[in-house]
Amino acid sequence: METARGCVEQIELSESHLPELIVLAADSDVGASCRALFARPLARLVPVLVLTRAGAESHAEALDAGAVDVVAGDSEPAVLLARARSALRAGASMREMECVRAELEAAVSDLSRVSQQLVQANEGARYEA
């Protein structure tokens, strides 16, 4: 487990390797911190759990920016751990969906290529007849 002190460091850490979970501790400008993090394409594959003492508006901003959950800074450790486990499950689903998306994209590309070959073969057969 690696720890980052701020949002910029968190972004750099997430770019050096893909973690299973990012816990972003932010008490000010929570929405901006999340938006900066999610501006990086790889960060979109990692669930972000925001830990903050900020109010409900900041919670909403974090969720709207892409965080999977927001936990109040004064929450019980058991609640934080349960939310982290939930975020890890969400992350596993996100990565699985990304794999399926990539497989589907490859299949569509293959089908498109085969379709073009069939059209060309059909056009060639017409000219021969």
Salt bridges, closest charged atoms under 4 A:
GLU2 OE2 - HIS17 NE2 3.85
GLU15 OE2 - ARG40 NE 2.51
ASP69 OD2 - ARG83 NE 3.20
GLU98 OE2 - ARG101 NH2 2.65
GLU105 OE1 - ARG101 NH1 2.72
ASP110 OD1 - ARG113 NH2 3.67
